[in-house]
Amino acid sequence: MSTTPDSRAARPAPAPLLQIRDLDVAFRSSTGMVPAVRGANLTIYPGQSVAVVGESGSGKSTMAHAVIGLLPGTGRVTGGQILFEGRDVAHLRDKEMTALRGSRIGLVPQDPMSNLNPVWSIGYQVKEALRANNVVPGKEMDQKVLDLLTQAGLPDAAHRARQYPHEFSGGMRQRALIAIGMAAHPSLLIADEPTSALDVTVQRVILDHLQSLTREQGTAMLFITHDLGLAAERAEHLVVMHRGRVVESGPSLEILQEPRHPYTRRLVQAAPSLASQRIEAAHARGIKVTEDELLGAGLGATATDAVIRVENLTKVFSVRGAKGKAKELKAVDDVSFTLREGTTLALVGESGSGKSTVANIVLNLIDPTSGKVYHHGTDLSTLGKADLFALRRRLQPVFQNPYGSLDPMRSVFSSVEEPLRVHQVGSRKEREARVAELLDMVALPRSAMRRYPGELSGGQRQRVAVARALALRPEVVVLDEAVSALDVLVQSQILMLLSNLQSELGLSYLFITHDLAVVRLLADDVVVMEKGKVVESGPSDELFANPRQEYTQRLIAAVPGAGIDLYRDAA
């Protein structure tokens, strides 16, 4: 044996920064303690990035909040240890945890609008984080605020520091939260679904920046998400949680290529970002994609008859308080497309691209400044009040937010029955039978009729919204970001439901979204919008195989997991 010392063997392994050992977390209820995390284990080393993945209610955010001592309401650590830098922080006094929080463990929370104070300027809120953690002397604070905002990727930091949260876009607000989370250069940063409300292109920019910032400062990151593709792209190590337990843990690529637990396999199968990547990889290898994976291109894929035709649509809004050219905002600029019978047309673009305005014009909720919308060749602008009312039966919407689109004071039965009652369809008994039939159609139990939205999950609420949209047997359903607020497993179920309903009922879908991964699974035709204009359009397969415009290429490249080779071992 050689006696030459091996420098790699001689280097001691780094001590873990965070060790979670057999952690139990429970919430007190009227019936006793309800477990939320059970026997969870997790280890993070200095500078390492670890992602915790799972659907809503899996316990991932609860575990992260236990680490930073921010469990909501009656939440308590009831067992196990949370060792941070070798010290058990699970049962620290409030004063001790406050000293740790922010200075050693930072947090970037999920919803920037509810986590920034609307009456304080952005600069003041960053300064509060500096003051609370004694980062710099008082006279250096103003400059430090500007440095942090600049590091977080906000240009013209001096101007931005004086602005308020409502003057920022979603992406800018998230950058401000990153500046606050990184203010004291913590050893560990917890990023809890930091980009779930953002467009894919903004999401990529924010996460790229967060990643480079944490690497520069040697900060370890605990990344909480429900998207496996996003997690694998951003973290070296994955931890999968299901019903409060860690069911699988290991290197990211290994888990994606060979998931062992049935739940992980379901997550890998359901994530649109990974399904989109499987389709592209299959095409590259000349493998035929199965209909199970490609939900679009259904029975109507070859149809040529137009159910909706949009011609040279333009919408100009007046901007209150502005002068000159700034007084007018052209939200939609000369947009034309055709929705073929029985097919899905996806209208794609970032926030502010004008896609939702187009949807509202098609639904006749707002009038265009110029241009026409035709339904089976009939110009909608020529219809009288009675004809428009009758048209509402043929065109129905499903909106983005299942929490906001259902009246919390109405039962499920009342919400789904309302369009039937308004349009005077059938007797009370016939309407009740139709509601039961609709709930069956969207795979909800009939017992859900008497429940209220507050008693339903997000996925169940969206099923109710779909049932309500189908009540009047429409031809066209306009889906405005209808799955963007849902977990990947629920998202997958709703997409499959929409695909099945389209086949059974011959529905045509106008699908508004910023998520190209979902588009890849569902759409027959794609129209890409940027700043109110159509920049590219065509059949889904062609557009993904050969995107001509740089903007479209950027949107496709921003799909999480686009660079992951799921078939590396099989190649």
C-alpha positions, -999 to 999 in steps of 0.1 A, spaced: 0 0 0 12 35 -8 20 56 22 14 89 3 -14 107 21 -46 112 0 -56 148 4 -93 139 -2 -93 112 25 -75 135 49 -101 163 45 -126 160 73 -163 158 63 -181 191 71 -204 191 101 -241 193 92 -256 228 93 -291 216 100 -302 181 112 -339 173 116 -342 140 136 -375 121 140 -394 154 140 -431 154 151 -453 185 147 -489 186 157 -518 212 159 -542 214 188 -579 210 178 -611 206 197 -607 168 194 -570 168 206 -536 170 188 -537 165 150 -503 153 136 -489 173 107 -453 160 105 -444 125 117 -409 112 123 -393 134 96 -355 134 90 -335 158 69 -298 169 68 -284 200 51 -247 208 49 -231 243 46 -237 257 11 -259 228 1 -293 232 -16 -321 208 -6 -356 208 -20 -386 194 0 -414 183 -24 -450 173 -18 -486 184 -24 -505 208 -1 -510 192 33 -479 170 30 -462 188 59 -434 204 39 -441 241 49 -449 230 85 -415 213 88 -397 244 74 -417 268 97 -407 246 127 -370 251 119 -375 289 120 -399 289 150 -429 303 130 -455 275 134 -489 291 130 -516 291 157 -516 260 179 -487 242 161 -462 226 184 -431 204 181 -442 173 200 -411 151 194 -376 148 179 -349 174 175 -340 203 152 -302 207 154 -290 239 139 -252 244 140 -252 216 166 -278 232 189 -313 219 194 -336 249 185 -369 230 187 -378 243 221 -359 276 224 -374 306 243 -389 333 221 -360 357 228 -334 331 218 -353 321 186 -357 358 177 -319 362 179 -315 333 156 -342 342 131 -331 365 104 -295 366 115 -287 329 111 -318 316 93 -335 337 66 -369 332 51 -383 341 16 -421 335 21 -446 324 -6 -469 353 -12 -451 387 -16 -483 408 -14 -494 395 20 -458 394 34 -449 431 26 -466 459 46 -486 480 22 -481 512 41 -443 510 45 -419 518 17 -398 489 4 -366 506 16 -381 510 51 -390 473 53 -355 462 42 -341 486 68 -363 470 95 -346 437 88 -311 453 91 -321 470 124 -336 439 139 -304 419 133 -279 447 140 -263 441 106 -246 475 102 -244 508 122 -272 533 118 -253 557 95 -245 529 70 -281 515 68 -293 536 39 -264 525 17 -268 489 28 -305 490 18 -295 501 -17 -267 474 -19 -292 447 -9 -319 458 -34 -292 460 -61 -279 425 -52 -315 412 -53 -316 424 -89 -337 456 -86 -322 483 -109 -323 520 -98 -324 509 -62 -325 545 -48 -358 551 -66 -372 516 -58 -364 520 -21 -389 549 -19 -417 530 -36 -445 510 -20 -454 473 -26 -484 482 -48 -460 500 -72 -440 468 -77 -448 439 -101 -450 404 -85 -414 396 -96 -401 429 -81 -420 422 -48 -404 388 -46 -369 404 -52 -376 427 -23 -384 397 -1 -352 381 -12 -333 413 -1 -350 411 33 -343 373 37 -306 378 28 -302 411 47 -281 395 76 -262 370 54 -278 340 70 -262 305 70 -295 290 59 -322 304 37 -357 289 36 -374 296 3 -411 286 7 -427 283 -27 -410 316 -36 -421 318 -72 -454 299 -73 -474 330 -83 -450 342 -110 -447 337 -148 -422 310 -159 -398 335 -174 -399 358 -143 -396 326 -121 -364 315 -139 -348 350 -135 -357 351 -98 -344 316 -91 -313 321 -111 -306 352 -91 -314 335 -57 -291 306 -66 -262 329 -76 -267 350 -45 -267 320 -21 -237 305 -38 -217 337 -36 -224 340 1 -220 303 8 -256 302 21 -274 268 23 -309 267 9 -340 248 19 -364 251 -11 -400 242 -6 -421 234 -37 -447 211 -52 -431 210 -86 -406 181 -89 -391 195 -122 -384 228 -105 -370 212 -74 -346 189 -94 -334 218 -114 -326 239 -84 -315 215 -57 -288 189 -54 -308 168 -30 -346 160 -30 -368 151 0 -403 139 -9 -430 143 18 -464 127 18 -490 129 46 -465 143 71 -438 117 64 -405 117 44 -412 89 19 -380 93 -2 -348 111 -1 -317 113 -23 -298 130 -52 -322 149 -74 -315 132 -108 -314 98 -92 -349 103 -77 -363 116 -111 -348 88 -131 -356 60 -106 -383 70 -82 -388 41 -57 -419 51 -37 -453 49 -54 -461 85 -43 -428 98 -59 -436 79 -91 -470 97 -91 -454 131 -86 -429 124 -114 -457 113 -137 -480 142 -128 -456 172 -130 -464 190 -163 -428 202 -165 -415 166 -165 -443 153 -188 -434 181 -212 -398 171 -211 -407 134 -216 -426 143 -248 -397 164 -261 -372 136 -253 -394 110 -270 -397 132 -301 -359 136 -302 -355 98 -300 -382 91 -326 -404 75 -300 -442 78 -305 -458 97 -276 -488 79 -260 -522 95 -258 -520 92 -220 -491 117 -220 -504 140 -248 -538 151 -236 -545 174 -266 -548 164 -303 -581 146 -295 -610 137 -318 -613 173 -331 -576 178 -339 -583 176 -376 -614 197 -375 -614 228 -398 -647 244 -389 -642 276 -368 -663 279 -337 -647 312 -327 -629 335 -351 -611 366 -338 -601 392 -364 -578 423 -359 -588 427 -322 -576 458 -305 -583 471 -270 -571 505 -257 -575 515 -220 -573 550 -207 -547 554 -179 -561 577 -152 -538 606 -143 -514 601 -172 -507 627 -199 -499 626 -236 -491 592 -251 -490 576 -217 -527 583 -213 -535 553 -235 -525 517 -229 -529 494 -259 -535 461 -241 -544 441 -272 -529 451 -306 -544 437 -339 -549 401 -326 -563 374 -349 -568 336 -345 -593 308 -350 -605 282 -325 -615 250 -344 -644 229 -333 -636 203 -306 -600 214 -302 -579 233 -276 -563 266 -286 -538 279 -260 -532 317 -257 -498 320 -242 -477 349 -228 -463 365 -197 -484 387 -173 -494 419 -192 -492 403 -226 -530 409 -231 -542 373 -232 -568 377 -204 -581 409 -220 -586 389 -253 -605 362 -233 -628 388 -217 -636 403 -251 -644 368 -265 -667 362 -235 -683 396 -242 -674 409 -208 -656 439 -223 -660 456 -257 -631 458 -281 -618 492 -293 -618 477 -328 -619 443 -345 -645 415 -345 -653 383 -327 -673 358 -347 -692 328 -332 -700 303 -361 -697 333 -385 -720 356 -365 -704 390 -355 -710 393 -317 -711 431 -319 -744 428 -340 -762 408 -313 -790 424 -292 -795 420 -255 -816 388 -258 -793 372 -283 -762 380 -261 -780 364 -231 -787 333 -252 -750 333 -263 -739 330 -227 -752 295 -227 -728 286 -255 -697 303 -240 -687 296 -204 -657 306 -183 -635 289 -157 -614 314 -139 -580 311 -122 -587 314 -86 -611 286 -73 -612 305 -39 -624 337 -54 -647 325 -82 -672 306 -59 -694 325 -34 -684 313 1 -720 319 13 -735 296 -14 -735 258 -12 -720 237 -40 -756 229 -51 -766 266 -52 -734 276 -72 -738 249 -98 -776 253 -101 -774 291 -105 -768 293 -143 -797 268 -148 -820 289 -127 -809 322 -143 -815 307 -178 -848 291 -166 -837 256 -175 -860 228 -162 -880 225 -130 -865 224 -95 -864 186 -96 -848 185 -131 -822 211 -120 -813 190 -90 -809 159 -112 -787 179 -136 -765 191 -107 -761 155 -95 -752 145 -131 -726 174 -133 -709 164 -100 -706 128 -113 -691 142 -145 -663 160 -126 -658 131 -102 -672 147 -71 -695 127 -47 -731 138 -46 -728 144 -9 -707 175 -19 -739 192 -29 -747 204 6 -711 215 14 -697 250 11 -665 262 -7 -647 266 27 -651 228 32 -634 219 -1 -598 217 -12 -585 238 -41 -588 210 -65 -624 202 -54 -633 239 -58 -620 240 -93 -640 208 -101 -671 227 -89 -662 256 -112 -658 233 -141 -692 216 -133 -709 251 -131 -693 260 -165 -708 228 -181 -742 232 -166 -757 249 -197 -741 224 -221 -718 251 -237 -698 246 -269 -668 267 -259 -652 269 -224 -627 297 -218 -602 286 -192 -582 316 -178 -552 302 -159 -576 275 -146 -549 252 -132 -521 276 -122 -531 278 -86 -532 240 -81 -507 214 -69 -492 193 -96 -512 161 -87 -545 181 -86 -534 200 -117 -529 166 -135 -563 154 -124 -581 186 -137 -562 184 -170 -572 148 -175 -608 157 -166 -608 185 -191 -594 162 -218 -620 135 -211 -649 159 -211 -637 174 -244 -637 139 -260 -671 130 -245 -689 163 -251 -671 177 -282 -661 209 -263 -638 236 -277 -613 251 -252 -597 286 -253 -570 280 -227 -552 311 -213 -519 304 -196 -483 313 -191 -472 277 -185 -458 261 -216 -455 227 -199 -493 226 -195 -497 238 -231 -475 210 -243 -498 184 -228 -532 199 -236 -532 222 -267 -538 214 -304 -529 250 -315 -509 277 -298 -510 315 -301 -481 333 -284 -486 369 -273 -462 395 -262 -471 431 -252 -505 428 -268 -494 414 -301 -493 379 -316 -457 370 -322 -461 334 -333 -488 308 -338 -493 273 -352 -500 237 -343 -485 227 -309 -461 200 -322 -447 224 -348 -443 253 -324 -425 232 -298 -403 215 -324 -393 247 -342 -401 279 -323 -391 308 -347 -393 338 -324 -368 344 -296 -396 352 -272 -412 318 -278 -378 301 -274 -374 319 -241 -408 308 -229 -400 271 -238 -365 273 -223 -380 286 -190 -402 255 -184 -388 240 -152 -368 208 -157 -362 216 -195 -325 208 -191 -330 175 -172 -324 143 -191 -349 119 -176 -336 91 -199 -299 94 -194 -294 59 -180 -316 44 -207 -299 61 -236 
